[in-house]
Amino acid sequence: MKRGLRYYLSLEYPIQIVREEQGVFAFHPDLDGCAAQGASVDEAIANLDAARRLWLKVRLEDGLPIEEPVREEECSGRISLRIPPSLHAELGRLARREKTSLNQLLNNILAEYVGASRMQRQVLEIVSELRDVAAPAKR
């Protein structure tokens, strides 16, 4: 069933806030690329509301997919994962060497991956900003 703008605007997308020297950056982690800035948290959120409306409108007009928010209350914290026996054995050996459980090892690995992914995104944003600043200087 195709859903319209009103439907997506009614959903409660989580907001993440990043405070920087230049102001406040707000984004929806479930809507890749939907972000805004402001001088204050309130201004950044108000700008994000406007950005979300435009972002959703363009996605609908172009027939592009729109993700619904991930609802934490629907996540039990349990995952059933199938992996090759050789990988299972190697992870078991690694957990034993680190004197931890396999469950804790996997939690640590996943947390490090998520943290690195966030860091990579931030570094790419900084590089993009630096390129934008350097570009006029080259002209």
Residue pairs with C-beta under 8 A, 6 or more apart in sequence:
3 66
4 60
5 53
5 56
5 57
5 60
8 56
8 60
8 66
9 52
9 53
9 56
11 68
11 69
12 69
13 28
13 30
13 31
13 52
13 69
14 28
14 29
14 30
14 69
14 70
15 26
15 27
15 28
15 45
15 48
16 26
16 27
16 28
16 29
17 24
17 25
17 26
17 41
17 44
17 45
18 24
18 25
18 26
18 27
19 25
19 41
22 37
23 37
23 38
23 39
23 40
23 44
24 37
24 38
24 39
24 40
24 41
24 43
24 44
25 35
25 36
25 37
25 44
26 35
26 36
26 37
26 38
26 41
26 44
26 45
26 47
26 48
27 34
27 35
27 36
27 48
28 34
28 35
28 48
28 52
30 67
30 68
30 69
30 70
31 52
31 55
31 56
31 66
31 67
32 67
33 55
34 48
34 51
34 52
34 55
35 48
35 51
36 44
36 47
36 48
36 50
36 51
37 44
37 47
38 44
38 45
38 46
38 47
56 66
58 64
59 65
59 66
60 66
83 91
91 102
91 105
91 106
92 102
94 105
95 101
95 102
95 104
95 105
98 105
100 108
